[in-house]
Amino acid sequence: MYFREFEIDERSGLVLEGGGMRGVFTCGVLDSLMDRGIRFPYTVGVSAGACNGLSYMSGQRGRAKYSNIDLLEKHHYIGFKHLLLKGNIMDFDLLFDEFPNRIIPYDYEAYARTEERFEMVTTDCLTGRACYFEEKRDPKRIIDIVKASSSLPFVCPKTLVDGRKMLDGGISDSIPVERARELGYDRLVVVLTRNRGYRKRDRSSFVPPIYYLRYPALRKAIRLRNLIYNKQITHVEELEERGEILAIRPERPIEVDRMERDTSKLLALYEEGYALATQIDFRVKGCGSDK
C-alpha cells in the first residue's frame, strides 16, 4: 500500500464491514486510528464491524483485539460444541454478558459522552430489510443491537431488538456505503475484510427448506445475499477508482476463516490492518497534522 492522505471533515464517515473473525483486520485499523486520536463524525458497523466499532467509539484501544485473539485462545468461545449445547455456534452468554460486564468491561459512560454518531446494522426477520440503530444511553439495548447484528443465519438464534426478531446485518447490507451517503456522509473510509477483487459465488444462496418457513422475506434476503454483496463490492471499487472513497483492505487473499480459531493467523491479520492504516495520513480539515 502506498502512502496516502485523507482529510476528515463534517461529511466524513467510517464504514466497517463484518466478516466474523476476519474482523481482526478491522481491529488493527481501529487501534491505529485510536493511537492517533482520529475520529469520524459518523461510523456504521455491520456484525463484527459493529462489535469492533463499539470499542472504537468508547476509545478502548486494544479491547477488541484482546476479545478476539487473547480471550478466544483462553475461552474457546467458537465451535460446534456450543451449537450442540446451546443452539448457537458462539457462546453469546460469554461474549455479550461476561465480556462487557465483567471480564473486559465496556465503558458505557465514555460511549454515552461521544458526540459522533454510530449506527449498527441488523436484518429484520419479518421484512428481510436492513435496520440501522443508534443507541448510547441504554446498555441493555446496546447489547441487544450488537448481538442481533452478529447473529449469523442458521447457526445463531434470532435476537430481539425492541420486540422485533433480528439477525446478522450482513444478510441485508454487508457494506453500508449507500446508507452513509444517504445521511450526507459522502467522504468515506471503508474498511473491508477481503482483498481487492474478491467476490462471492455469483449465484443465489441455497436456503434449506426447514429454515425460516415463517419468514419468506428473510429467506429471499439470504438467497440474494451473494448477488447483492458482489454488487456492493463492485460499487465500492468504482467509487474508489473515482477517488470518492478510501478503502482499506487486506492486500492478499487471506487465510482466516469466518470462524477461525488459529490465533497466530488472527494476530498476523490484525497486524496487517494496523500497518496499512498507519500508512495513511489522516488530517482534520483546517489542521496541518494528525489529530
Disulfide bonds with the S-S distance in Angstrom:
none
